[in-house]
Amino acid sequence: MSSSFVSLPANPYIHDKYEEKADISNGGAEIKQSQFEPEDKDVESIKSDGRGNWGNQLDFLLSCMGYAIGLGNVWRFPYLCYENGGGAFLLVYCLLLVVAALPIMVLEMVFGQFTSTGAISAWTVSPLFKGIGYGMVLLSTYFCLYYNIIIAYTIYYMIASCKNPLPWAGCDHDWNTENCYTDQVSDTTGATPTLASNVTVASGLGGKVWATEEYWKYHVLDITEGLHDMGTIRWEIFGCFLAAWLIVYLCIVKGIKTSGKVVYFTATFPFVVLIILLIRGATLDGAKEGILYFIQPKFELLASAQLWTAAANQVIFSFGAGWGAVHTLASYNNYRNNCIRDCLLLVCFGVFTSILSGFVVFSVLGFMSKDAGVPIEDVVQAGPGLTFVAYPEALSRLPLPQLWSFIFFFMLLTLGLDSQFVTLETVITAAVDEIKRTYPAISKYRFWVILGTCIFLSIAGLPLCYQGGIYLQTLLDWYPAGYSPMIMGLSEILVISYVYGNLTLSP
C-alpha cells in the first residue's frame, strides 16, 4: 500500500496566489512548477496583515547582526578557543563556518522570507516534520532562560564599575584568599594602577588565583562546590536578573517596530569599545605571545574530536542556525528582498567580531601569563567566566578605569539584549502565528502574550540566581545549545531538500 500527500505552500495567507497543477498517475504524483508572480504591493499587504513588517531593510540587517553578533562572540568564543588550543580551534571554526553554518543560514533566511510565518507554522510545507519547528522554539526558550542570567552578570559588573577603587582590583577584600594574586593596587583617585610590592604569590601553578577571578567566583557568584549544592539565592544577582527581563520586555513590547530601532545602537556600539580595548591590550607586555597563541594552530590537536565538536557547536550557536531566529527575522521581510546578500554580510560581520574579541582577550591573557610566569593555557581557569576575568583585568589598567569598565559592561549589555530580543521574538512569533490559524483574534492580545512569556521565563529562571546557578547555566549552555541546534539544522536541510515537493511516500 502506498500513500501520497500534496505539499502545499507554507503560507496560508498567500496560498491563493499560487496556481498549482498536479498530475497523478501510476500510483505516484507529479507537481508542475507553481506559478507565483504576485505584485509587490499585494505581497506586502498580505505579509503585514496582523504581523507587522520591517520599517526598512537596514532594520532587518542590523537586527540580524545584533542577533548573530552577541555575547556568543565576546563571551563564548574566546573561552572555547582558550579551552581547545587557540589557533587550532580558530582554523576548524572558519572551516565549519563555510561548509555548515553558511548554507543553513541561507536556507533558513530564504525559507522564512518565503513562508512569512513563524518557525512552527512554516512547516505546513511538510506537516509530518512540524516537530522541527517545535524543537527550534523549545531551544530558543531554553536559550532565553539562561542567556538572561549572563545579561544579569553584566548589569552587576556595570553597577560595580561605579565604585572607586574597582572592587575586583587588589587582594585586600573580604572574599580574597591567601592565594590571591595581582601585580597592582588601585589608588583612590582612579589613576592608572601602580605595581604592588607587598603581594604574596603562592608557590606552584595551582596556588595562584587572579584577584579578578576571585572576585568573580567568591563574590559575584559566591559559588558552591557543585550542582548538588545549590546554596541560597544571590539577591543582588536576582535583582539584576529581574532588571534584565524588564529591559527586554520594554524593548519588544511592540514587536519589531521597537526592537528594529533599538538595534541601531546595540549592534554598532560594541565595535567601538572592542577596538579601544584591542589597542590597549596590544600595548601590554606579553600581548604578542597571547595573540600568537590565538592565531597559531597546533596541528596535532586537529585529531581531537572534542575540538571539532566545540567548533561546530560554536558555529551553530553564534550565528543562530537551527534555532529558528533567522527564519523569524526573515519572515518579516519584503518578499523580493536579496536575502542571500544579507546572509553573506551577516556572516562576515560575525566572524570579524569573534576574531576581534579573540584578539582582545588573548592579548590580555598573554600579559597575565607573562606577569604570573605560567603558560597561557594555565593562566586562568577556562570557562564561561573567562570574560569576567580577562576583560576586567585589562579594564583596571586603563586610565579612568571606572569609566572604561562601565562602558565595556554596558557594551556587553547591549550585545546580550539584542540577541535576547530576537530569540524571545522567535518564541512569541511562533506561538502567535500558530494560534492565529485557529483563533485569528490572538493578534490583538500580543501584548499579553509577551508579558506572560516574560513573567513565566523570569520565574522559571529563578534557580539560576542561586549560588550554584552557574552549574545549571553551564548545563543549559552545553546540552540544549550543544548538539540540538546542529540536529535541527541538519533535519531542516534534509526535509526541504528531499521531502518538500515530493508527493509520493513509499511504504
Disulfide bonds with the S-S distance in Angstrom:
Cys171-Cys180 2.05
